[in-house]
Amino acid sequence: MVKREWVRDGWAVVGWGVGYAGFGLGCGLSGTALWGAAWTGWAAAGVGLAAVAAGWAAVWLGPARWLTGVLWLLCGLAGVASWSLLMDVVTLLFGQAVDSVPDAVHKALAAVGALLLAGTARARRPRAERTGTGTATARPAPSAAPAAVQLAAWAGSLAFLPYVAMKLIWAFGGSFAGISGDRMYAGYVRNGSSGLWLALERWGLDGTVLLAAIGVFLLWGLVRPWGQVFPRWTLPLRGRAVPRWLPLTPALIGAATLAPYGLVGIGYLALCSAGVIGIRTGEFATPEQALQVAWVGACAFAGYGVALAVAARSYWRRTESEGVC
């Protein structure tokens, strides 16, 4: 069974590598910029070809320490390339156009590759070593995450409260950091927000607040036993085990997007607050007002993103067993 895993995962990586290399090569030859630079297409092609070689080695050589390192390295590169994919997904959910279609496709491909490479790297170890048992087992019974992981989930959830409060103040027509709700709504109209987004704003339901609520639901599903089975009130697969990829895919995408975005943002804002560099005020009247809003957002994204990464790792380890995909 373990040998079958090596072959299956290896061929999946080979297939992804061919597609990713082809996409990167096409961008490089056509001069299409990714992340604002022309050379990134060639870099993507290089990563894809390296993934093809690594997947081929996984099929024919099986587990090897050096191969595990290569797979994790490629996974990290793919994860970096998929950064901010969540922002594009949110943009599309509310009927707006992404800034760059090639960039969005690139990030989606990279996210798929990161998941495949991570799964293959984990599969390099024998199943008994990964589950801590001497024999292959069926999927473990639903279990709660350790107390430290649940504490991280609480921290990630609470980090969103100032952000939610700020957004709801604007949605209900109030003012925050010198910006009124009407002015914020006018900005949404000017930026081409969809009718759904504008309708939610008029009803006092900011779209990002609803997404934050879904995000917190996902976070707690990763750390509590009910997150490993469909609740009784769902229609499809009622009471059955949740496929691992269903919560892990958005969790890993969210963690890879929000944690770096928030942590880098905190570093940047710390420099701005110390007067080392200046901050763009945009629609705000003063740098202090811009910093006030930016700190709220950066702390929310960093706190939730880190908590999501911790919870996803715990969920991955707690649900890892024979035959679970």
N, C-alpha and C positions, 0 to 999 in steps of 0.2 A: 504493500500500500504506500509505503514511504517512497519507493522508487517511482511509483505512478505519480505521486505529488511532484517530484523533481521534474519529470517529463512534462506534466501539465503546466506547471508554473513557468518552466523554462520556455516552452513554446509560446505561452502568452506574452512573455517579455520580448521574445523575438518578433512576434507580430506587431506589438506596440512599437518596438524600435524601428521596424521598417516603415511604419506609417509616420512616426515622428521625424525620422530622418528625411523621408520624402517631402513632408511639409516644410521642414527647415531648408532643404535644398531648393524647393520651389520658391521660397521667399528670398533666398540668397541670389538665385539666378535672375529673378524678376526685380530685384532691388527693393522689395517690400520691407519696410522697417518694422521691427518688433521692439517694443519698449523704446521706440524713438531712435533706434540705431540700426544701420543696415547689416552690420556684422553679426547680429544676434541670430539671424537665420542660419548662417554657417555654423555657429556654435550649437544651435539646436540639432543640426544635421550630425555634428560630431557626437553629441550625447546619444542620439538615436542609434548611430552605428556602434557605439560602445555598448549600448543596451543589447543590440543584436548579438554581439560577441559574447556578452555575459550570459544571455539567455541560452545561446548555443552551448556554452560551457556547462551551464546548469543541467542541460539535457544529457550531455555525454559524459561529464565528469562527476556529477553528483555533488554532494556537499564538500566544501573546502573552505578553510579559514580565509584564505586570500580572496576567494570568490564572494564570501559574505561581505567583506570590506568593500569590494568593488560595487556590489549591489546597493549597499547603504550609501555609498558616495553618489552613485547615480540617482538614488532616491532623493538625496538632499538637493542635488542640482535640479531635478524635476520639481521638487517642492518649491524651491526658490522661483523657478520659472512660472509656477502657477499662482504666485502671490497676487492678491487683489481680485482673484476670480470671483469671490463672493460679492464684491462690489458690482461686478458686471451682472451677476445673477439677480441681485436686488434691482438693478436698473431695468433689466428686461422684465422682471415680474410686474413692474408698474408701467409698462408700456413705453418706456423711453429707449432711445437708441444708444448703444454703447459708443464710447469714444472712438474705438478702432475695432472693426470686425476681425482682421487678422490677429490682433492682440488677444481678443476674446477667445478665438479658436485655439490659439497657441496655449493660452492658460488652461483651457479645458483639456486639451491633449496632455499637457504636462501633469495635470492633476490625476488623470487616469494612470499615467505612467508611474507617478509616485506611489499610488496604491498598489499597483502590480509589483513594482520593485520591492516595496516594503514586505508584501506578502511572500514573495519569493525568498527574500533575505531571511525572513523568519522561518521559512520552510527548510532552510539549509540545516537546521538542527533536528535531530531525531524527535519524533513526536513525544516519546517518553520524557525527554529532557524538557520540552516546552510545557508539558502538563504537570511535571513533577511526579509522574507515576511510572511504573515499570511496564505498563501495557497500554495499548490504545484504549480509549474510553469513549462512551457516547457523550453527547453534549452535557456539561454539568447542569445541575439544577440551578434555577435563578438565584442569584445571591447579591447581597449589597456590597458596595465598595468599602474598603477599609475606612476607618474614622477620619484619617488624615485626608483622604480623597474627598469624602463628603464635606469636610471643613473647607476644602478648596472650592467645592461647588457652592457652598454658602457665600464665600468671598466673591466668586464670580457673579453670583446672582445679585448680591448687594451692590456690586460695582456699577450696575446698570441703573440704580435708583436715581442718582442725580441727573443722569442723561434722560431718563423717562420723565422726570419732573420738568426739566427744561423744555422738552419737546411738547409736553401737554400744556404748559403755560402758553406757548405759542399757538398750539392748536385751538385753545379756548379763547384766543384773542388777547392774552396778556402780553406783558413786555418782560424781556430778560436780556441783560447785557446791552441795554439801549436799543434793542430791536423789538418792534411790536409784532403781534401776530398778523396783522393786516399787511405789514411790510414783508414779513416772511412769506405769506401767501402770494403776494405780488411777485416775489422772486421765483416761486415755484412756477407761476404762470409764464414768466419771462423765460425760464429755462426749459420750457416745453414739457413739463410734467403731464402725465396722462390724466384723463378724466377721472379714473378710479382714484388716483392719488389726491386730486383736488377735491373730490367728493368726500373722501375720508377726512381730509383736513377740515372741511366745512362742518362735518359731523363731530368734530373734536377728537377724531381718531387718527393720530399721526401714523403713517405707514411704517416708519422705523420702530415705533413703539410696539406695533403688532409683531414685527419681526423679532424684536427683543424678547417678547413674551414666548414666541415659538422657540427661540434660542434657549431660553431658560428651561422650557419644557424638555427640549432635547438634552440639555445638560443633566437634569435630574433623572431622565430616562437612562442615562449612561451609568449612573451610580446607584440606582435603586432596583430591586428585583423586578418590579412591574415593567421596567424598560426592556426586559428580555423576552417578554411575551406580549402579544397583542391584548389590550384590555378587552373586557367582555363587550363593551359598547361599540367596538368596531365591527364592521360587517365582514370584510375579507379576512380569512385566516383566523377566525375568532378563537382565542385561547391557544393558538399555536406559537411555536418559537419564532422570534423575529430573525430573519436572515441577518447575519453579522454586518453585511455590507450596507444594509438599510440605514442604521444610525451612524455607522462609522464613516460612510462617505461624506455626508454633510458635516460631521464633527471634524474630520481631518481637514476638509476644505476651509471650514470656519476657523479652526485653530491656526492653520498655515497662513490665513489672511489677516485675522484680527490680532493675534499675538505680536507678530513683527510690526504691524501697522501701529499698534498702541505703544509698544515698547520703544520703537524708534521715535514715535511722536513725543513720548515723555522726555526722552533725551533732548530732542530738538526744543521742546518748550522750556526745559530747564535752562538751556543756554539763552533762550529769549528772555526768560524771567530774570536771569542774572545780568542781562544787558550785554552779553557777549555778541549776540547777533540780533537783528531786528525781525519782527514778525509782520507779515502783510496784513493790513487791517481789513481789506476787502470792503464789505458793506458796513463795518463797524466804525464808529466815530473815533475811537481811541485804541491804541495797542492794548491797553488794560482790558477793554471789553472783548477784544479778539482773543486774548489769552484766557479770559474767564471761560469762554465757550470751548476753546480748544482743549483746555485742561479737563473739562467735564467729559468730552468725547474721548480723549486719549486714555484717561483712567478707566473709562467704561470698557473700551475695546481691549486694552491690555489685561485688565482683571478678568474679563470674561474669556478672552482668548487663551490665556495661560490655564485657567480652570478647565476649559474645554479640552486642551491638550492632555492635562493630567487625567481627566475623566475618561477620555478616549483610550488612553494607554491602559487604564485599569479595566475598562470594558473589554478591550482586546484580549487581555490576559485571562480574565475571568470566563470568557466564552470560548477560549481556544480548546478545541478537542477534535477528535476524528470525525471527518465528514461534515464539518461546519464550514460553510463558505461565506 
